[in-house]
Amino acid sequence: MPPDISPGAFFLKQIQTKFSTNRIFIRLYFMDRDYSKLTLGFSPCPNDTFIFDALVHGKIDTEGVEFEVFMEDVEALNQRAFSGKIDVTKLSYHAFAHLSSQFALLNAGSALGNNCGPLLVAQKPLTRDEITNARIAIPGKMTTANFLLGLAFPEAVNKYPVVFSDIEEAVLRGDAGAGLIIHENRFTYEQKGLVKIIDLGEFWESTTGYPIPLGGIVVNRNLPADIQKKVDRIMRRSVEYAFENRENVMPFVRCYAQAMEDDVMMSHIGLYVNNFTIDLGDVGKGAVRYMMDIAAEKGLIGKVSDNLFVS
C-alpha cells in the first residue's frame, strides 16, 4: 500500500477477471487520489535527462503537477511498468507492446528516428551460423533491441541480460560471443576494438520503410483522461524547452552522464532526440503501430489496444 494513502482510502473498486494462463487479474484503484502528485520513471541516459530537465526542475508550467522521480536502467523501468506501480514512465516499445492495455503512449517524448538502432558487436566478424550459436549479451528481455534481434536472427536464442553499460566489457572478456549495444555505446565500441556485425536500425528501416521506434513515454490508463492529456502537454513543453535552451539543461545531463565526454554526450542526444520527440505525428504513429502489428503477427504478443495513444 502506498505510504501516503490511508487504509480506509484503499479499496477494491473494480474486479476484472481474465483467464490467461489460469490467472485472475484484479485491478485496484485508489479512492480520492491526489492527482497533483505523480510518479515518474526515466533513465539517466543523456537523451532522457535532456528532455526531462525542465519538467522535474520547474522550468516550465507543469499545471500544478509535481513528480516523484525514479531514475533507473531501461530494463528496470520496464519491470516497474509490468508491476503497474508507476504513473508515467519511459518504456521500451517492446515492453509497451505487452502493456498497451495498461498504458497509453504520449505524443511527446519518444526516441524514434533513422540510423539510431541497436548494434550487434563482437571481437571479430561473425557468420550467421556463428551468430546463431553465440552466447549473446542483451540489455534486457523486454528491450526493443532484443525484439529487433529476434526479428533479424530468430534462431539466435542463447541470450542473457546484462546492464547495457557493461555489455562491451562482457564481449571483450569473452563472457559473450556477441553483444547487443544501445545508447552511448554506439559511439565507443570501435575505440575498444569491437566490430559491428549488424546495425539493427538499418535492418528495420530497410525491411519496413519506417523510422525505428526505440522507446516512448507512457502514462497509466488508470489515471483520468484529463490527467493523461495534461501529462502529454507537460511532456511536450519540457521537450520544447530543451530544444530552445540547450545550455540550460546540460548541467542536469552532465550530472548523470558519468565520465562521458561532451562530444559523445551530444552525439547521443542528437541521435535519439528529434522532431519525433516533440510530436510523433502520423509517420511516428504509423511506425509504432506497424511494430505492434508485426509483434502480434509473429505471436510475440497478444491483442494490442486499438487506441495506443493519448488523445
C-alpha positions as CSV (number, residue, x, y, z in Angstrom):
1,M,0.0,0.0,0.0
2,P,1.4,3.4,-0.9
3,P,2.6,5.3,2.2
4,D,0.5,8.4,1.6
5,I,-2.8,6.6,1.4
6,S,-4.8,5.6,4.5
7,P,-6.2,2.1,4.8
8,G,-9.7,3.5,4.6
9,A,-8.9,5.1,1.2
10,F,-7.6,2.0,-0.4
11,F,-10.3,-0.2,-1.7
12,L,-11.3,-2.6,-4.4
13,K,-13.4,-0.6,-6.8
14,Q,-13.5,-2.9,-9.8
15,I,-12.6,-6.5,-10.3
16,Q,-11.8,-7.7,-13.8
17,T,-11.3,-11.4,-14.2
18,K,-9.3,-12.6,-17.2
19,F,-8.5,-16.2,-17.7
20,S,-5.0,-16.1,-19.0
21,T,-2.6,-19.0,-18.2
22,N,-5.1,-19.8,-15.3
23,R,-4.5,-16.4,-13.6
24,I,-7.1,-14.0,-12.4
25,F,-6.1,-10.4,-12.6
26,I,-7.6,-7.9,-10.1
27,R,-7.4,-4.2,-10.8
28,L,-7.0,-2.0,-7.8
29,Y,-7.9,1.7,-7.8
30,F,-7.2,4.4,-5.3
31,M,-10.1,6.4,-3.7
32,D,-9.7,10.2,-3.5
33,R,-6.2,10.1,-5.1
34,D,-4.3,13.4,-5.3
35,Y,-3.5,13.7,-9.0
36,S,-1.3,16.7,-8.4
37,K,1.5,14.3,-7.4
38,L,2.5,11.6,-9.9
39,T,5.3,9.1,-10.0
40,L,7.7,9.4,-13.0
41,G,10.4,7.0,-14.3
42,F,13.1,7.7,-16.8
43,S,16.7,6.6,-17.3
44,P,19.9,8.6,-16.5
45,C,20.9,8.4,-20.2
46,P,21.6,11.8,-21.8
47,N,18.5,11.7,-24.1
48,D,16.2,11.2,-21.1
49,T,17.8,13.8,-18.8
50,F,17.9,16.2,-21.7
51,I,14.1,16.1,-22.3
52,F,13.0,15.8,-18.6
53,D,15.2,18.5,-17.0
54,A,12.6,21.3,-17.4
55,L,9.8,19.1,-16.2
56,V,11.5,17.9,-13.0
57,H,13.1,21.3,-12.1
58,G,10.1,23.5,-12.6
59,K,11.4,25.4,-15.6
60,I,8.1,25.1,-17.4
61,D,4.4,25.2,-16.5
62,T,3.6,21.8,-15.1
63,E,-0.1,22.8,-14.5
64,G,0.2,22.2,-10.8
65,V,1.6,18.7,-11.1
66,E,4.6,17.6,-9.0
67,F,6.6,14.5,-10.0
68,E,8.3,11.9,-7.8
69,V,11.2,10.7,-9.9
70,F,12.6,7.2,-10.2
71,M,15.8,7.1,-12.3
72,E,16.7,3.5,-13.4
73,D,18.1,1.5,-16.2
74,V,15.6,1.0,-19.1
75,E,15.0,-2.7,-18.2
76,A,14.4,-1.8,-14.6
77,L,11.8,0.7,-15.8
78,N,10.2,-1.9,-18.0
79,Q,9.9,-4.2,-15.0
80,R,8.5,-1.4,-12.8
81,A,5.8,-0.8,-15.5
82,F,4.9,-4.5,-15.6
83,S,4.2,-4.2,-11.9
84,G,1.9,-1.4,-12.6
85,K,3.5,0.7,-9.8
86,I,4.2,3.9,-11.9
87,D,2.1,6.7,-13.3
88,V,4.3,7.9,-16.1
89,T,7.5,6.2,-17.4
90,K,10.0,5.7,-20.2
91,L,9.2,2.4,-21.7
92,S,10.8,0.2,-24.4
93,Y,8.5,-0.2,-27.3
94,H,8.9,-3.9,-27.0
95,A,7.6,-3.7,-23.4
96,F,4.8,-1.3,-24.5
97,A,3.6,-4.0,-26.9
98,H,2.8,-6.2,-23.9
99,L,1.4,-3.3,-21.8
100,S,-0.7,-1.3,-24.2
101,S,-3.9,-2.2,-22.3
102,Q,-2.4,-0.7,-19.1
103,F,-0.5,2.3,-20.5
104,A,-1.2,4.9,-23.2
105,L,1.6,6.4,-25.3
106,L,2.3,10.1,-25.0
107,N,2.6,12.0,-28.3
108,A,5.7,13.7,-27.0
109,G,8.9,12.2,-25.6
110,S,9.6,9.3,-27.9
111,A,13.1,8.1,-29.0
112,L,12.3,7.3,-32.7
113,G,14.3,8.0,-35.8
114,N,16.6,6.9,-38.5
115,N,20.1,5.4,-38.2
116,C,19.8,5.1,-34.4
117,G,19.1,1.4,-33.8
118,P,21.0,-1.0,-31.6
119,L,24.2,-2.7,-32.9
120,L,25.3,-6.3,-32.6
121,V,29.0,-6.3,-32.0
122,A,31.7,-8.9,-31.4
123,Q,35.5,-9.2,-31.3
124,K,35.6,-10.3,-34.9
125,P,33.2,-10.6,-37.8
126,L,30.7,-13.5,-37.4
127,T,28.8,-15.6,-39.9
128,R,25.1,-16.2,-39.5
129,D,25.8,-19.7,-38.2
130,E,28.2,-18.3,-35.6
131,I,25.7,-15.7,-34.5
132,T,23.1,-18.4,-34.1
133,N,25.4,-20.4,-31.9
134,A,26.9,-17.5,-30.0
135,R,26.1,-16.5,-26.4
136,I,24.7,-13.0,-26.8
137,A,24.6,-10.4,-24.1
138,I,21.4,-8.3,-24.4
139,P,20.3,-5.1,-22.5
140,G,17.1,-6.8,-21.3
141,K,14.5,-9.3,-22.5
142,M,11.8,-6.6,-22.9
143,T,14.0,-4.1,-24.7
144,T,13.2,-3.1,-28.3
145,A,16.8,-4.1,-29.1
146,N,16.1,-7.7,-28.2
147,F,12.8,-7.6,-30.2
148,L,14.8,-6.4,-33.3
149,L,17.5,-9.1,-32.7
150,G,14.7,-11.7,-32.7
151,L,13.3,-10.4,-36.0
152,A,16.7,-10.4,-37.7
153,F,18.0,-13.7,-36.1
154,P,15.1,-15.7,-34.8
155,E,17.3,-18.7,-34.4
156,A,19.7,-17.0,-32.0
157,V,18.2,-17.9,-28.7
158,N,21.2,-18.2,-26.4
159,K,20.8,-14.7,-24.9
160,Y,21.3,-13.4,-21.4
161,P,20.6,-10.0,-19.9
162,V,23.4,-7.6,-18.9
163,V,23.2,-4.0,-17.8
164,F,23.6,-2.1,-21.1
165,S,26.7,-0.2,-20.0
166,D,28.5,-3.5,-19.2
167,I,27.9,-5.3,-22.5
168,E,31.0,-4.2,-24.3
169,E,33.2,-5.5,-21.4
170,A,31.3,-8.8,-21.4
171,V,32.2,-9.3,-25.0
172,L,35.8,-8.1,-24.5
173,R,36.2,-10.6,-21.6
174,G,34.9,-13.4,-23.7
175,D,31.8,-14.0,-21.5
176,A,29.7,-13.3,-24.5
177,G,30.4,-14.2,-28.1
178,A,28.5,-11.1,-29.2
179,G,26.8,-8.1,-27.6
180,L,23.7,-6.1,-28.4
181,I,24.6,-2.5,-27.6
182,I,22.4,0.6,-27.2
183,H,22.7,4.2,-26.2
184,E,26.1,5.9,-26.0
185,N,27.9,2.5,-26.5
186,R,27.2,3.0,-30.2
187,F,29.9,5.7,-30.1
188,T,32.5,3.8,-28.1
189,Y,32.7,0.2,-29.2
190,E,35.2,0.8,-32.0
191,Q,37.6,2.6,-29.6
192,K,37.5,-0.6,-27.5
193,G,38.4,-2.9,-30.5
194,L,35.0,-4.3,-31.2
195,V,33.5,-4.7,-34.7
196,K,29.9,-4.2,-35.9
197,I,28.1,-7.3,-37.1
198,I,24.8,-5.6,-38.0
199,D,23.0,-2.4,-37.4
200,L,19.5,-3.5,-36.4
201,G,18.2,0.0,-37.0
202,E,19.3,-0.3,-40.7
203,F,17.7,-3.7,-40.8
204,W,14.4,-2.4,-39.6
205,E,14.4,0.6,-41.9
206,S,15.4,-1.4,-45.0
207,T,12.7,-4.0,-44.4
208,T,9.8,-1.8,-43.2
209,G,10.5,1.7,-44.6
210,Y,9.7,3.2,-41.2
211,P,11.8,5.0,-38.7
212,I,12.7,2.8,-35.8
213,P,10.7,3.1,-32.5
214,L,13.0,2.5,-29.6
215,G,11.4,3.9,-26.5
216,G,8.5,6.2,-25.6
217,I,6.9,7.9,-22.6
218,V,3.7,6.3,-21.4
219,V,1.0,7.2,-18.9
220,N,-1.0,4.7,-16.8
221,R,-4.5,4.3,-18.1
222,N,-5.9,4.2,-14.6
223,L,-5.3,7.9,-14.4
224,P,-8.3,10.1,-15.6
225,A,-8.3,11.1,-19.2
226,D,-7.8,14.8,-18.4
227,I,-4.7,13.9,-16.3
228,Q,-3.3,11.8,-19.2
229,K,-3.8,14.8,-21.6
230,K,-2.2,17.2,-19.0
231,V,0.9,14.9,-18.7
232,D,1.1,14.9,-22.6
233,R,1.1,18.7,-22.7
234,I,3.7,19.0,-19.9
235,M,6.0,16.5,-21.6
236,R,5.8,18.4,-24.9
237,R,6.7,21.7,-23.1
238,S,9.6,20.0,-21.5
239,V,11.0,18.8,-24.8
240,E,10.5,22.1,-26.5
241,Y,12.2,23.9,-23.6
242,A,15.2,21.5,-24.1
243,F,15.4,22.3,-27.8
244,E,15.2,26.0,-27.2
245,N,17.5,26.2,-24.1
246,R,20.2,23.5,-24.6
247,E,22.8,25.1,-22.4
248,N,20.3,25.4,-19.5
249,V,19.5,21.7,-19.4
250,M,23.1,20.4,-19.9
251,P,24.1,20.6,-16.2
252,F,21.4,18.0,-15.4
253,V,22.6,15.9,-18.3
254,R,26.2,16.0,-17.2
255,C,25.3,15.2,-13.7
256,Y,24.2,11.7,-14.7
257,A,26.5,11.1,-17.7
258,Q,29.2,9.6,-15.6
259,A,32.6,10.2,-17.3
260,M,31.1,10.6,-20.7
261,E,32.9,13.0,-23.0
262,D,30.9,16.0,-24.2
263,D,31.1,15.1,-27.8
264,V,29.8,11.6,-27.1
265,M,27.0,13.1,-24.9
266,M,25.9,15.5,-27.6
267,S,26.1,12.7,-30.3
268,H,23.9,10.6,-28.1
269,I,21.3,13.4,-27.7
270,G,21.4,14.2,-31.4
271,L,20.8,10.6,-32.3
272,Y,17.7,10.0,-30.1
273,V,16.1,13.4,-29.7
274,N,14.5,14.9,-32.8
275,N,11.2,16.1,-34.2
276,F,9.5,12.8,-33.3
277,T,10.4,13.6,-29.7
278,I,8.3,16.8,-29.9
279,D,5.4,15.0,-31.6
280,L,5.2,11.5,-33.1
281,G,2.9,12.8,-35.9
282,D,1.3,10.4,-38.4
283,V,4.7,8.9,-39.5
284,G,5.8,8.2,-36.0
285,K,2.4,6.7,-35.0
286,G,2.5,4.6,-38.2
287,A,5.9,3.2,-37.2
288,V,4.7,2.3,-33.7
289,R,1.5,0.7,-35.0
290,Y,3.5,-1.3,-37.6
291,M,5.9,-2.6,-34.9
292,M,2.9,-3.7,-32.8
293,D,1.3,-5.4,-35.8
294,I,4.5,-7.4,-36.6
295,A,4.9,-8.5,-33.0
296,A,1.2,-9.7,-32.9
297,E,1.6,-11.4,-36.3
298,K,4.6,-13.4,-35.1
299,G,2.8,-14.4,-31.9
300,L,5.1,-12.5,-29.7
301,I,2.3,-10.5,-28.0
302,G,-1.5,-10.8,-27.7
303,K,-4.1,-8.4,-28.9
304,V,-2.9,-4.8,-28.9
305,S,-5.1,-1.9,-27.8
306,D,-6.9,-0.3,-30.6
307,N,-6.1,3.1,-29.1
308,L,-2.4,3.2,-28.4
309,F,-2.0,6.9,-27.9
310,V,-3.2,9.6,-25.6
311,S,-5.9,11.6,-27.4
